[in-house]
């Protein structure tokens, strides 16, 4: 009898416990009840942990997110997509240009060239040619000189070698220009003639020691007949302090640059700063950066966080080695990458580092002496939650403040008034890339036909649930570099079939396209774990099968996919995506020189016109001219179809509706995204209320 009553009563008791727990377990709407401090904490979640919290060393999104809060750069972008000063109050871009004087040549009128006569004729040209008169602020004659530079570089085996480069510099004319102009020397053709540079053997003026490494040196980097030296002068903000109380100044900027260029640190930022000739400290709050060649992306690199010299210089690292009592062997290899600083960073940003518990969370605290004023939030938590389902549950319970819904979940949140929902076109795109080295894909008409067989609009509708937009070319659609006048490749399987038939491909008895006894067959691969790419691969395979193309598909783990196929260029076709930046420089992805092993032009695209356009774009400082060049490059790539460009996904974010932008007068406003799609631009002014406002 007791057992019977136990079995009857126990379920009832458990039901009552569960029922009453509904009223005391925190819910989204009541998350601050009993925990008023919750409004001062901003909590986000990510599927992966950070790796290294150092702005010149990190290369992953998770680390970058934390680094951007602890450190600050000289500048960044505002709401309107324009550069604004941060640790630099302002900057000015000018140029020094140099012309080598060839004493063995003649002027166009047959008179022999001398340094004095060259200077005289140049000065007359500046007076009489309007464009030169507008550009040149000063001109002078430099006497012949000799200079020796010591550089460190890697040999063919990856070993670090030290080289001495001796330069015998002839007399030169130095021009000071008030802006950068890559066509400046064309303006001097009335003085020097159109072929002046062709007769001067600059290589003979340069000697490399040891001589067997001469092939490791690009001589034009040290001396050229026409030399462009763009200059950026930064005026630094005064009264800025690192989070340990040490004042920020020009020495920190110079140290950061030198740390990036130190081969021992293996910084992924090296390519952005390699074009720098030298960085000079003018005074405590002024630095001048002189570039050795035209490089228009230069200014964007200075948005990277600045390091504290006093905590990472040679003396500081020596002190750390002593404190850690490292062995002699460990000291020999010890560098910035080994420092404790990378897990205990100190910058000048709005938040100070507090704690990092690997694979669980990173905790930051408000920096009260931040130069722009302390943030509204007192604490920032970055939680590692690998499972997206768990992330959504935590968000809906109020345990985290943001959530990135999957495409099929977006409508659910847009229709729910309890949340703020944001959607913007991302700076990324997905594509099918063809190995242009393969005989099968060499003819652009084949690549065009393959693209015309795929219904991209259906991919967007059924795989992305409409959360994406068709793209036609290599630039983010929401930038001025994208050419909106270029039409998308039409979905036209019949026309695709005609193209292939015209090229000699016809169906055999088995139904496969065949030419010269060979079946039109290739492998399409992508990485495992990405359901959208897997679905695209299946759709492409089916579309091509309808034409009689035998496409085999394979999935590989990410590391294997990159190491054995993509990096080696040993594949037929791939489904991949690019996450793009704001700058229009596409040198690494599309220039023919970047198609070797482990380089980013892994599809082996090569086109002389594209190469020329890419170089012009990265050397052009006038945005209007850059835009014309990028539009032409876009048009060319659409015609060539080295990729089948598919879509740019929409970036979706859901946010707690209690979070607002606070003003100094106590009022608050609704959060809005910027032109770049960034929701977090005004994050330092975000505030969480203990009620849901009516905005």
Phi, psi and omega in degrees: 000319179298320180296321180297314179295323179298316181291332179280319187280321185304311178301324181294318179296315179298322179296319178296320179297314180295322181295315182287337178293335178301329185273340181249346175287130181301138176240171182307313185288336186240026188295337182267353179292126182080356179215067184298337179291347182300329183292343181266002182245132173253125186234125176238168179228151177218158181284341184226157180278162173288165181247310184208124187263066180219122187297337180265355183244332186289149181220015180237155185297319182298314179297319182300324182297317179287317181303322182294341180267333182269328183245170177215150179259182180288333180203169172204194182255143179269190183297332183267011176076023181246149180294142176223155180283144172236270175286344169257132178283325179198173181206160180222134182249120178229194180208145165249131180237145183232139178238117176289137180265123180262101183291345182265000182255172179243155171289164179305335180273004178094351178287138180292142180281134170227157180303316182294316180293324178298314180299317181299313183291325177296316180297322177296318179298320180297323180290328190256344179255115187305314183297320177295318181298326179287326186276315191275124177260339178198152178214141179205160180264129177254132179288158176304148181209171178230140180216141176238130179240144175252127181233157174244134179210175180256140176277186184296340180264005180084005180278138181284126179234149178256130183235148173252129180244114180260127183246125172260098189266118178291176174301143182221159170259128176257130178246131170261122183247146181276357174202167181274134180217109183291345179258017184304314185290340174296330180291342181268002182302326176300336180269312189256347182089165186282342185243025186304316187288341186289341187257005182252118181272087183296327182304328182288346180268000185236131176236133181249136178230130357294142187299332183292348180257017183300331181288350179275353185251128174271102188301327181295342177287341183255327183202133177213158181299313176251113183243125175257126175235085175299148182229131172245122176256116180258128169262118188272152180288135179268156177075025177258135183232142172293164187290355173259008177094355181279135184287137176280138175206189185299330181298327178291324178294313180296318179298319180299314178299314181295326179293323178295319184277353177286113184303333182296333183276345179047059181278134176288356180268000187305317184297333179286334185248351179303325180293354181288131177278311173197157176241125186242133174274116179280313172204187187302331184235027178217128175232144177242124181251119182251128182260147183273356177198169177295130182201086186296333177291357187307314187298325183294332183297337185279009171278351179291145182300144180265136181272154174276114182301319187293343181258350186226004179287181185303318181294321180293319179292325177296318179298319179296319178299320179294316181296327180271358177053050183286151178288167179299320180295319180292326180293326182297325183259357185291133179210190183301326180295339182266354186287148176295342180305326185291345174245001177218062189288153176225121180227203178244009184288180186287345180232143176261146178288137180242308184202148177225112175252107189309135178062014176235299181196161169236133184244126176242154180235147181303135177269108187294333183258023178303136189301333181264005183100147183296149178289163176291318179286140177272330184223152179226127179240131175249107184259142178264111179230096188297333186264126183292329178296316178296322178301316181294319178298316180296321179295314183291342176267355179089006181284335172230159189261346181224159176207137176260099183291148174290159182309320183285350181262349189302312182301321180305319183275328179297329182270005182252115184289353181283348186233158168267129183240130181236141179218127179214154179290128183281166177269042183224161173209154179251146185209165167251119182257136181253138178287100186292349178283335183289139181302324183298328186251007185294325181278124182299335180294329175294315181295322177297316180297318179299319179291324182290344180276351186253128178272093184293325180299325177291324177300314180296320183287316189261334178266321181262000182055034180083001184270060179185168179227144178296137174237154182246346186209194196273356183255153174302136186294336182264025174240164180289348183281340181285133181267100183286349180278349181277125181284147177290151175299126185288149171277106186209079181302326180293317178294323178298318179296320179296319179300313181293322176298318179296333179273003175099007179266121180225151182290138175267188183295337180272355178095003179263146175293137184220145178212128180053037176082003181245136178281143175287092185224137175203169181255134175248125185233160172201179183272147177288153175095352178249101187295326181293316179294323178297318180293320178299319180299318180293318180296315179298316180302313180295320180297317181287327177301324180296335177274348184099017179267130180268101181251122177259138184244147179214146175248140178226151173300147189308312183297317179292317180305314180287309188295313189267344185235295186296307183297331180270350183069024183256076179202167175265304180211150182226151168255118183213183177213157175243139168258113190264162175258189182276331185288145182278002182287116180244026185305312186293330184272326191239345181288140185298334180289348184256027185255015179277182178302139178065016176253167192275343173274060187285349176277355176070033180289135181216120178208121183303320180294319178297317178302316181296316179298316181299317179293320178296320181297316183282353178253355185265130182256353178268116185300323182295319178290319177303318182298318178298320181292317180294323179295323177291319178298318177302311181300319181294316182291329176293321179290320184282330178051051172295333170243154158267104181287128186255283187206160169253123180286153172278140176264118184248137180220135175246137186228146174305129184288348179283350182272129183224175172263122183266138176260162182295334181276005178096349177280169179213159183223169182286145178285136178230152177273156180271182179296334179278354183090002182283128176271335190267013184304316181263029187303325181298342179254006178291145177216141178258123179273164177265015175212165179269115183285159178259088183244000000 
